[in-house]
Amino acid sequence: MVGAKWNGEEYILGYKPKKVGNYDIGLNTNVGEKWPTKKWPNYKWDELENILIKNNYKVTRQDKQPNNILTNLNDYMDWINSSKLIVSSDSLGLHIGMALKKQVLGLFGPNPSKEVYFYNRGKAILPEPIPDCLPCSEEICKRGKNCLENITSERVYNEINKMLKT
């Protein structure tokens, strides 16, 4: 877009978070209003959170935070920085997590995961089986489905375990 070649350079954030890690895992549950098809269903987040807590992980969840976390960018970045690993749909939180050099597990559906570089600190999870319509980059699914429903909370949990144990 800018006429330059990308050579794997890291993100430049320009902000130094005030908080350091208190949590093992941050669940970045929200997506922007423009892309509702990027949202993993709330019941899946609930399942994952319950599995993680049952297995003694310290978890923080975006949609259970005070309003300032959702409305103030610096507070949001501080919240992301409070976790070792971020689980996120393809959203701002995923990219901020990578800019903060966090381990990041990205849940992808409509948008192509190959456009995101994880700097060997993360991984994309796609629906299984992968629908033949992906990636579609649609704001609203023409088939009337949420392809992210085909990502199980158990699968995400297993990937979290692999990432935190290495």
GUNU-113698 format. One record per residue: residue number from 0; residue in three letters; x, y, z of N, C-alpha, C in turn. Coordinates in nm, 2 decimals. Layout:
# residues N
ATOM / vextor / papa / n.X / n.Y / n.Z / ca.X / ca.Y / ca.Z / c.X / c.Y / c.Z
ATOM / NUM / Ala / X / Y / Z / X / Y / Z / X / Y / Z
...
//
This chain:
# residues 166
ATOM / vextor / papa / n.X / n.Y / n.Z / ca.X / ca.Y / ca.Z / c.X / c.Y / c.Z
ATOM / 0 / Met / 0.08 / -0.12 / 0.00 / 0.00 / 0.00 / 0.00 / 0.09 / 0.13 / 0.00
ATOM / 1 / Val / 0.20 / 0.12 / 0.06 / 0.29 / 0.24 / 0.07 / 0.40 / 0.23 / -0.03
ATOM / 2 / Gly / 0.41 / 0.13 / -0.11 / 0.51 / 0.11 / -0.21 / 0.65 / 0.07 / -0.15
ATOM / 3 / Ala / 0.65 / 0.01 / -0.03 / 0.77 / -0.04 / 0.03 / 0.76 / -0.19 / 0.04
ATOM / 4 / Lys / 0.87 / -0.26 / 0.05 / 0.88 / -0.40 / 0.07 / 0.88 / -0.43 / 0.22
ATOM / 5 / Trp / 0.80 / -0.52 / 0.27 / 0.80 / -0.56 / 0.41 / 0.90 / -0.67 / 0.42
ATOM / 6 / Asn / 0.99 / -0.65 / 0.52 / 1.09 / -0.75 / 0.55 / 1.08 / -0.82 / 0.68
ATOM / 7 / Gly / 0.96 / -0.83 / 0.73 / 0.94 / -0.90 / 0.86 / 0.96 / -0.81 / 0.98
ATOM / 8 / Glu / 0.96 / -0.68 / 0.96 / 0.98 / -0.59 / 1.07 / 0.87 / -0.60 / 1.17
ATOM / 9 / Glu / 0.90 / -0.58 / 1.30 / 0.80 / -0.59 / 1.40 / 0.71 / -0.46 / 1.40
ATOM / 10 / Tyr / 0.60 / -0.47 / 1.47 / 0.51 / -0.36 / 1.49 / 0.58 / -0.25 / 1.56
ATOM / 11 / Ile / 0.54 / -0.13 / 1.54 / 0.59 / -0.01 / 1.61 / 0.47 / 0.04 / 1.68
ATOM / 12 / Leu / 0.46 / 0.03 / 1.81 / 0.34 / 0.07 / 1.89 / 0.34 / 0.21 / 1.93
ATOM / 13 / Gly / 0.45 / 0.26 / 1.98 / 0.46 / 0.40 / 2.03 / 0.40 / 0.42 / 2.16
ATOM / 14 / Tyr / 0.37 / 0.31 / 2.24 / 0.31 / 0.32 / 2.37 / 0.38 / 0.22 / 2.46
ATOM / 15 / Lys / 0.41 / 0.26 / 2.58 / 0.47 / 0.17 / 2.68 / 0.37 / 0.14 / 2.79
ATOM / 16 / Pro / 0.31 / 0.02 / 2.79 / 0.21 / -0.01 / 2.89 / 0.26 / 0.01 / 3.03
ATOM / 17 / Lys / 0.16 / 0.05 / 3.12 / 0.19 / 0.07 / 3.26 / 0.18 / -0.05 / 3.34
ATOM / 18 / Lys / 0.10 / -0.15 / 3.30 / 0.08 / -0.27 / 3.37 / 0.16 / -0.39 / 3.31
ATOM / 19 / Val / 0.20 / -0.48 / 3.40 / 0.27 / -0.60 / 3.35 / 0.18 / -0.72 / 3.38
ATOM / 20 / Gly / 0.23 / -0.83 / 3.34 / 0.15 / -0.95 / 3.34 / 0.11 / -1.00 / 3.48
ATOM / 21 / Asn / -0.02 / -1.01 / 3.50 / -0.08 / -1.07 / 3.62 / -0.15 / -1.20 / 3.58
ATOM / 22 / Tyr / -0.18 / -1.22 / 3.45 / -0.27 / -1.33 / 3.41 / -0.19 / -1.42 / 3.31
ATOM / 23 / Asp / -0.23 / -1.55 / 3.31 / -0.18 / -1.64 / 3.21 / -0.24 / -1.61 / 3.07
ATOM / 24 / Ile / -0.37 / -1.59 / 3.07 / -0.44 / -1.58 / 2.95 / -0.54 / -1.46 / 2.95
ATOM / 25 / Gly / -0.54 / -1.38 / 2.84 / -0.64 / -1.28 / 2.82 / -0.73 / -1.32 / 2.71
ATOM / 26 / Leu / -0.86 / -1.32 / 2.73 / -0.96 / -1.35 / 2.63 / -1.01 / -1.23 / 2.57
ATOM / 27 / Asn / -0.97 / -1.19 / 2.45 / -1.01 / -1.07 / 2.38 / -1.14 / -1.11 / 2.30
ATOM / 28 / Thr / -1.25 / -1.09 / 2.36 / -1.38 / -1.14 / 2.31 / -1.45 / -1.05 / 2.21
ATOM / 29 / Asn / -1.42 / -0.93 / 2.21 / -1.50 / -0.83 / 2.12 / -1.44 / -0.82 / 1.99
ATOM / 30 / Val / -1.52 / -0.78 / 1.89 / -1.48 / -0.74 / 1.76 / -1.55 / -0.61 / 1.72
ATOM / 31 / Gly / -1.50 / -0.54 / 1.62 / -1.56 / -0.42 / 1.58 / -1.70 / -0.44 / 1.52
ATOM / 32 / Glu / -1.78 / -0.34 / 1.52 / -1.92 / -0.35 / 1.47 / -1.92 / -0.38 / 1.32
ATOM / 33 / Lys / -1.82 / -0.34 / 1.25 / -1.82 / -0.36 / 1.10 / -1.81 / -0.51 / 1.07
ATOM / 34 / Trp / -1.75 / -0.59 / 1.15 / -1.72 / -0.73 / 1.12 / -1.78 / -0.83 / 1.22
ATOM / 35 / Pro / -1.91 / -0.84 / 1.23 / -1.97 / -0.93 / 1.32 / -1.94 / -1.08 / 1.29
ATOM / 36 / Thr / -1.90 / -1.11 / 1.16 / -1.87 / -1.25 / 1.13 / -1.73 / -1.29 / 1.18
ATOM / 37 / Lys / -1.65 / -1.20 / 1.24 / -1.53 / -1.23 / 1.30 / -1.54 / -1.28 / 1.45
ATOM / 38 / Lys / -1.66 / -1.27 / 1.50 / -1.68 / -1.29 / 1.65 / -1.71 / -1.44 / 1.67
ATOM / 39 / Trp / -1.62 / -1.49 / 1.76 / -1.65 / -1.63 / 1.81 / -1.76 / -1.62 / 1.91
ATOM / 40 / Pro / -1.86 / -1.71 / 1.90 / -1.98 / -1.69 / 1.99 / -1.95 / -1.69 / 2.14
ATOM / 41 / Asn / -2.03 / -1.61 / 2.21 / -2.01 / -1.60 / 2.36 / -2.01 / -1.73 / 2.43
ATOM / 42 / Tyr / -2.10 / -1.82 / 2.39 / -2.10 / -1.95 / 2.46 / -1.97 / -2.02 / 2.44
ATOM / 43 / Lys / -1.90 / -2.00 / 2.33 / -1.77 / -2.07 / 2.32 / -1.66 / -2.00 / 2.41
ATOM / 44 / Trp / -1.67 / -1.87 / 2.42 / -1.58 / -1.80 / 2.52 / -1.61 / -1.85 / 2.66
ATOM / 45 / Asp / -1.74 / -1.87 / 2.69 / -1.77 / -1.92 / 2.83 / -1.72 / -2.06 / 2.85
ATOM / 46 / Glu / -1.73 / -2.14 / 2.75 / -1.68 / -2.28 / 2.76 / -1.52 / -2.28 / 2.78
ATOM / 47 / Leu / -1.46 / -2.20 / 2.70 / -1.31 / -2.19 / 2.71 / -1.27 / -2.13 / 2.85
ATOM / 48 / Glu / -1.33 / -2.03 / 2.89 / -1.30 / -1.97 / 3.02 / -1.32 / -2.07 / 3.13
ATOM / 49 / Asn / -1.43 / -2.15 / 3.13 / -1.45 / -2.25 / 3.23 / -1.35 / -2.36 / 3.23
ATOM / 50 / Ile / -1.31 / -2.40 / 3.11 / -1.20 / -2.50 / 3.10 / -1.07 / -2.45 / 3.16
ATOM / 51 / Leu / -1.04 / -2.33 / 3.12 / -0.91 / -2.27 / 3.17 / -0.91 / -2.25 / 3.32
ATOM / 52 / Ile / -1.01 / -2.20 / 3.38 / -1.02 / -2.18 / 3.52 / -1.01 / -2.32 / 3.59
ATOM / 53 / Lys / -1.09 / -2.42 / 3.54 / -1.08 / -2.55 / 3.60 / -0.94 / -2.61 / 3.60
ATOM / 54 / Asn / -0.86 / -2.57 / 3.50 / -0.73 / -2.62 / 3.49 / -0.62 / -2.52 / 3.55
ATOM / 55 / Asn / -0.67 / -2.44 / 3.64 / -0.59 / -2.35 / 3.72 / -0.51 / -2.24 / 3.65
ATOM / 56 / Tyr / -0.56 / -2.20 / 3.53 / -0.51 / -2.08 / 3.47 / -0.57 / -1.95 / 3.52
ATOM / 57 / Lys / -0.49 / -1.85 / 3.53 / -0.54 / -1.72 / 3.57 / -0.58 / -1.65 / 3.44
ATOM / 58 / Val / -0.71 / -1.62 / 3.44 / -0.78 / -1.57 / 3.32 / -0.84 / -1.43 / 3.34
ATOM / 59 / Thr / -0.83 / -1.35 / 3.24 / -0.90 / -1.22 / 3.23 / -0.97 / -1.21 / 3.10
ATOM / 60 / Arg / -1.09 / -1.15 / 3.11 / -1.18 / -1.15 / 2.99 / -1.22 / -1.01 / 2.96
ATOM / 61 / Gln / -1.20 / -0.97 / 2.83 / -1.23 / -0.84 / 2.79 / -1.37 / -0.79 / 2.82
ATOM / 62 / Asp / -1.47 / -0.87 / 2.79 / -1.61 / -0.83 / 2.81 / -1.66 / -0.83 / 2.95
ATOM / 63 / Lys / -1.57 / -0.86 / 3.04 / -1.60 / -0.86 / 3.19 / -1.52 / -0.75 / 3.26
ATOM / 64 / Gln / -1.46 / -0.66 / 3.18 / -1.37 / -0.55 / 3.23 / -1.46 / -0.42 / 3.25
ATOM / 65 / Pro / -1.40 / -0.33 / 3.33 / -1.47 / -0.20 / 3.34 / -1.48 / -0.13 / 3.21
ATOM / 66 / Asn / -1.57 / -0.04 / 3.19 / -1.59 / 0.03 / 3.07 / -1.47 / 0.10 / 3.01
ATOM / 67 / Asn / -1.38 / 0.15 / 3.09 / -1.26 / 0.22 / 3.04 / -1.17 / 0.13 / 2.96
ATOM / 68 / Ile / -1.17 / 0.00 / 2.99 / -1.09 / -0.10 / 2.91 / -1.15 / -0.10 / 2.76
ATOM / 69 / Leu / -1.28 / -0.09 / 2.75 / -1.34 / -0.09 / 2.62 / -1.34 / 0.04 / 2.55
ATOM / 70 / Thr / -1.32 / 0.15 / 2.62 / -1.33 / 0.28 / 2.55 / -1.20 / 0.36 / 2.55
ATOM / 71 / Asn / -1.10 / 0.32 / 2.62 / -0.98 / 0.40 / 2.63 / -0.87 / 0.31 / 2.57
ATOM / 72 / Leu / -0.80 / 0.36 / 2.47 / -0.70 / 0.27 / 2.40 / -0.58 / 0.24 / 2.49
ATOM / 73 / Asn / -0.54 / 0.34 / 2.56 / -0.42 / 0.31 / 2.65 / -0.46 / 0.21 / 2.76
ATOM / 74 / Asp / -0.58 / 0.22 / 2.82 / -0.62 / 0.12 / 2.92 / -0.64 / -0.02 / 2.86
ATOM / 75 / Tyr / -0.69 / -0.02 / 2.73 / -0.70 / -0.15 / 2.66 / -0.57 / -0.21 / 2.64
ATOM / 76 / Met / -0.47 / -0.13 / 2.60 / -0.33 / -0.19 / 2.58 / -0.27 / -0.23 / 2.71
ATOM / 77 / Asp / -0.30 / -0.16 / 2.82 / -0.26 / -0.21 / 2.95 / -0.32 / -0.34 / 2.98
ATOM / 78 / Trp / -0.45 / -0.35 / 2.95 / -0.52 / -0.48 / 2.98 / -0.46 / -0.59 / 2.90
ATOM / 79 / Ile / -0.43 / -0.57 / 2.77 / -0.37 / -0.68 / 2.69 / -0.23 / -0.71 / 2.75
ATOM / 80 / Asn / -0.16 / -0.62 / 2.79 / -0.03 / -0.64 / 2.85 / -0.03 / -0.72 / 2.98
ATOM / 81 / Ser / -0.14 / -0.73 / 3.04 / -0.15 / -0.80 / 3.17 / -0.15 / -0.95 / 3.16
ATOM / 82 / Ser / -0.15 / -1.00 / 3.04 / -0.15 / -1.15 / 3.01 / -0.03 / -1.19 / 2.94
ATOM / 83 / Lys / 0.01 / -1.32 / 2.96 / 0.12 / -1.38 / 2.89 / 0.08 / -1.42 / 2.75
ATOM / 84 / Leu / -0.05 / -1.46 / 2.73 / -0.10 / -1.51 / 2.61 / -0.24 / -1.45 / 2.58
ATOM / 85 / Ile / -0.26 / -1.40 / 2.46 / -0.39 / -1.35 / 2.42 / -0.46 / -1.44 / 2.32
ATOM / 86 / Val / -0.59 / -1.47 / 2.35 / -0.67 / -1.54 / 2.25 / -0.77 / -1.44 / 2.20
ATOM / 87 / Ser / -0.77 / -1.42 / 2.06 / -0.85 / -1.32 / 2.00 / -0.90 / -1.36 / 1.86
ATOM / 88 / Ser / -1.01 / -1.31 / 1.83 / -1.05 / -1.31 / 1.69 / -0.96 / -1.22 / 1.61
ATOM / 89 / Asp / -0.97 / -1.21 / 1.48 / -0.89 / -1.12 / 1.40 / -0.94 / -0.98 / 1.42
ATOM / 90 / Ser / -0.88 / -0.91 / 1.52 / -0.93 / -0.78 / 1.56 / -0.81 / -0.70 / 1.61
ATOM / 91 / Leu / -0.84 / -0.58 / 1.65 / -0.74 / -0.49 / 1.71 / -0.66 / -0.56 / 1.82
ATOM / 92 / Gly / -0.72 / -0.63 / 1.91 / -0.66 / -0.69 / 2.02 / -0.55 / -0.79 / 1.98
ATOM / 93 / Leu / -0.57 / -0.86 / 1.87 / -0.48 / -0.96 / 1.82 / -0.35 / -0.88 / 1.78
ATOM / 94 / His / -0.37 / -0.77 / 1.70 / -0.25 / -0.69 / 1.66 / -0.18 / -0.62 / 1.77
ATOM / 95 / Ile / -0.25 / -0.57 / 1.86 / -0.19 / -0.51 / 1.98 / -0.11 / -0.61 / 2.06
ATOM / 96 / Gly / -0.17 / -0.73 / 2.08 / -0.10 / -0.84 / 2.14 / 0.04 / -0.87 / 2.08
ATOM / 97 / Met / 0.04 / -0.88 / 1.94 / 0.16 / -0.90 / 1.87 / 0.26 / -0.78 / 1.89
ATOM / 98 / Ala / 0.21 / -0.66 / 1.88 / 0.29 / -0.54 / 1.90 / 0.36 / -0.54 / 2.04
ATOM / 99 / Leu / 0.29 / -0.60 / 2.14 / 0.34 / -0.60 / 2.27 / 0.42 / -0.73 / 2.30
ATOM / 100 / Lys / 0.45 / -0.81 / 2.19 / 0.53 / -0.93 / 2.19 / 0.47 / -1.04 / 2.28
ATOM / 101 / Lys / 0.34 / -1.04 / 2.28 / 0.27 / -1.15 / 2.36 / 0.26 / -1.27 / 2.27
ATOM / 102 / Gln / 0.24 / -1.39 / 2.33 / 0.19 / -1.50 / 2.26 / 0.05 / -1.48 / 2.22
ATOM / 103 / Val / 0.01 / -1.51 / 2.09 / -0.12 / -1.47 / 2.04 / -0.18 / -1.60 / 1.97
ATOM / 104 / Leu / -0.30 / -1.63 / 2.01 / -0.37 / -1.73 / 1.94 / -0.49 / -1.67 / 1.87
ATOM / 105 / Gly / -0.49 / -1.67 / 1.73 / -0.59 / -1.60 / 1.66 / -0.69 / -1.69 / 1.60
ATOM / 106 / Leu / -0.82 / -1.65 / 1.62 / -0.93 / -1.73 / 1.57 / -0.98 / -1.67 / 1.44
ATOM / 107 / Phe / -0.96 / -1.74 / 1.33 / -0.99 / -1.68 / 1.20 / -1.11 / -1.75 / 1.13
ATOM / 108 / Gly / -1.19 / -1.68 / 1.06 / -1.29 / -1.73 / 0.98 / -1.30 / -1.66 / 0.85
ATOM / 109 / Pro / -1.38 / -1.55 / 0.84 / -1.40 / -1.49 / 0.71 / -1.27 / -1.42 / 0.65
ATOM / 110 / Asn / -1.18 / -1.37 / 0.73 / -1.07 / -1.31 / 0.68 / -0.95 / -1.40 / 0.67
ATOM / 111 / Pro / -0.86 / -1.38 / 0.57 / -0.75 / -1.47 / 0.55 / -0.64 / -1.46 / 0.66
ATOM / 112 / Ser / -0.62 / -1.58 / 0.73 / -0.51 / -1.58 / 0.83 / -0.37 / -1.56 / 0.77
ATOM / 113 / Lys / -0.35 / -1.59 / 0.65 / -0.22 / -1.58 / 0.59 / -0.17 / -1.44 / 0.57
ATOM / 114 / Glu / -0.26 / -1.34 / 0.60 / -0.23 / -1.20 / 0.59 / -0.17 / -1.15 / 0.73
ATOM / 115 / Val / -0.17 / -1.24 / 0.83 / -0.12 / -1.20 / 0.96 / 0.01 / -1.28 / 0.99
ATOM / 116 / Tyr / 0.11 / -1.21 / 1.02 / 0.24 / -1.27 / 1.05 / 0.25 / -1.27 / 1.21
ATOM / 117 / Phe / 0.28 / -1.39 / 1.26 / 0.28 / -1.41 / 1.41 / 0.42 / -1.40 / 1.47
ATOM / 118 / Tyr / 0.52 / -1.37 / 1.40 / 0.66 / -1.35 / 1.45 / 0.70 / -1.47 / 1.54
ATOM / 119 / Asn / 0.66 / -1.59 / 1.51 / 0.69 / -1.71 / 1.58 / 0.64 / -1.71 / 1.73
ATOM / 120 / Arg / 0.54 / -1.62 / 1.75 / 0.49 / -1.61 / 1.89 / 0.34 / -1.65 / 1.89
ATOM / 121 / Gly / 0.29 / -1.70 / 1.78 / 0.15 / -1.73 / 1.78 / 0.11 / -1.82 / 1.67
ATOM / 122 / Lys / -0.02 / -1.82 / 1.65 / -0.08 / -1.92 / 1.55 / -0.22 / -1.88 / 1.52
ATOM / 123 / Ala / -0.26 / -1.92 / 1.40 / -0.40 / -1.90 / 1.36 / -0.47 / -2.03 / 1.38
ATOM / 124 / Ile / -0.60 / -2.02 / 1.42 / -0.69 / -2.14 / 1.43 / -0.80 / -2.11 / 1.33
ATOM / 125 / Leu / -0.82 / -2.21 / 1.24 / -0.93 / -2.20 / 1.15 / -1.04 / -2.30 / 1.18
ATOM / 126 / Pro / -1.16 / -2.27 / 1.13 / -1.27 / -2.37 / 1.15 / -1.23 / -2.50 / 1.09
ATOM / 127 / Glu / -1.28 / -2.61 / 1.15 / -1.27 / -2.74 / 1.10 / -1.40 / -2.81 / 1.08
ATOM / 128 / Pro / -1.43 / -2.86 / 0.97 / -1.36 / -2.85 / 0.85 / -1.36 / -2.71 / 0.79
ATOM / 129 / Ile / -1.27 / -2.67 / 0.71 / -1.26 / -2.53 / 0.65 / -1.37 / -2.53 / 0.54
ATOM / 130 / Pro / -1.47 / -2.44 / 0.56 / -1.57 / -2.42 / 0.46 / -1.51 / -2.38 / 0.32
ATOM / 131 / Asp / -1.57 / -2.43 / 0.21 / -1.51 / -2.39 / 0.08 / -1.53 / -2.25 / 0.05
ATOM / 132 / Cys / -1.60 / -2.17 / 0.12 / -1.62 / -2.03 / 0.10 / -1.52 / -1.94 / 0.16
ATOM / 133 / Leu / -1.43 / -2.00 / 0.24 / -1.33 / -1.92 / 0.31 / -1.20 / -1.91 / 0.23
ATOM / 134 / Pro / -1.13 / -1.79 / 0.25 / -1.17 / -1.67 / 0.31 / -1.27 / -1.60 / 0.22
ATOM / 135 / Cys / -1.37 / -1.53 / 0.29 / -1.47 / -1.46 / 0.21 / -1.46 / -1.31 / 0.23
ATOM / 136 / Ser / -1.41 / -1.27 / 0.34 / -1.40 / -1.12 / 0.38 / -1.53 / -1.05 / 0.38
ATOM / 137 / Glu / -1.64 / -1.13 / 0.40 / -1.77 / -1.07 / 0.40 / -1.80 / -1.01 / 0.54
ATOM / 138 / Glu / -1.87 / -0.90 / 0.55 / -1.91 / -0.84 / 0.68 / -2.03 / -0.92 / 0.73
ATOM / 139 / Ile / -2.11 / -0.98 / 0.65 / -2.23 / -1.06 / 0.68 / -2.22 / -1.18 / 0.60
ATOM / 140 / Cys / -2.23 / -1.30 / 0.66 / -2.23 / -1.43 / 0.59 / -2.35 / -1.44 / 0.49
ATOM / 141 / Lys / -2.31 / -1.47 / 0.37 / -2.42 / -1.49 / 0.27 / -2.49 / -1.62 / 0.29
ATOM / 142 / Arg / -2.43 / -1.71 / 0.36 / -2.49 / -1.84 / 0.39 / -2.57 / -1.84 / 0.52
ATOM / 143 / Gly / -2.56 / -1.73 / 0.59 / -2.63 / -1.72 / 0.72 / -2.57 / -1.80 / 0.83
ATOM / 144 / Lys / -2.44 / -1.82 / 0.83 / -2.37 / -1.90 / 0.93 / -2.26 / -1.82 / 1.00
ATOM / 145 / Asn / -2.22 / -1.87 / 1.11 / -2.10 / -1.82 / 1.17 / -1.99 / -1.93 / 1.17
ATOM / 146 / Cys / -1.90 / -1.92 / 1.07 / -1.81 / -2.03 / 1.05 / -1.72 / -2.05 / 1.17
ATOM / 147 / Leu / -1.70 / -1.95 / 1.25 / -1.62 / -1.96 / 1.37 / -1.68 / -2.06 / 1.48
ATOM / 148 / Glu / -1.81 / -2.09 / 1.46 / -1.87 / -2.19 / 1.55 / -1.81 / -2.33 / 1.53
ATOM / 149 / Asn / -1.74 / -2.35 / 1.42 / -1.67 / -2.47 / 1.39 / -1.52 / -2.48 / 1.45
ATOM / 150 / Ile / -1.50 / -2.39 / 1.54 / -1.37 / -2.39 / 1.62 / -1.42 / -2.43 / 1.77
ATOM / 151 / Thr / -1.38 / -2.54 / 1.82 / -1.42 / -2.58 / 1.95 / -1.33 / -2.52 / 2.06
ATOM / 152 / Ser / -1.40 / -2.50 / 2.17 / -1.32 / -2.45 / 2.29 / -1.21 / -2.55 / 2.33
ATOM / 153 / Glu / -1.24 / -2.68 / 2.32 / -1.14 / -2.78 / 2.35 / -1.01 / -2.77 / 2.27
ATOM / 154 / Arg / -1.03 / -2.74 / 2.14 / -0.92 / -2.72 / 2.05 / -0.84 / -2.60 / 2.08
ATOM / 155 / Val / -0.91 / -2.49 / 2.11 / -0.84 / -2.37 / 2.15 / -0.76 / -2.39 / 2.28
ATOM / 156 / Tyr / -0.82 / -2.46 / 2.38 / -0.76 / -2.50 / 2.50 / -0.63 / -2.58 / 2.48
ATOM / 157 / Asn / -0.64 / -2.68 / 2.39 / -0.52 / -2.76 / 2.36 / -0.41 / -2.68 / 2.30
ATOM / 158 / Glu / -0.44 / -2.58 / 2.21 / -0.34 / -2.49 / 2.15 / -0.28 / -2.40 / 2.26
ATOM / 159 / Ile / -0.36 / -2.35 / 2.35 / -0.31 / -2.27 / 2.46 / -0.21 / -2.35 / 2.54
ATOM / 160 / Asn / -0.25 / -2.47 / 2.58 / -0.15 / -2.56 / 2.65 / -0.02 / -2.58 / 2.58
ATOM / 161 / Lys / -0.03 / -2.60 / 2.45 / 0.10 / -2.62 / 2.38 / 0.18 / -2.50 / 2.38
ATOM / 162 / Met / 0.12 / -2.38 / 2.36 / 0.19 / -2.26 / 2.36 / 0.25 / -2.22 / 2.49
ATOM / 163 / Leu / 0.18 / -2.24 / 2.60 / 0.23 / -2.20 / 2.73 / 0.33 / -2.31 / 2.79
ATOM / 164 / Lys / 0.33 / -2.43 / 2.74 / 0.42 / -2.53 / 2.79 / 0.55 / -2.53 / 2.72
ATOM / 165 / Thr / 0.57 / -2.45 / 2.61 / 0.69 / -2.45 / 2.53 / 0.78 / -2.34 / 2.58
//
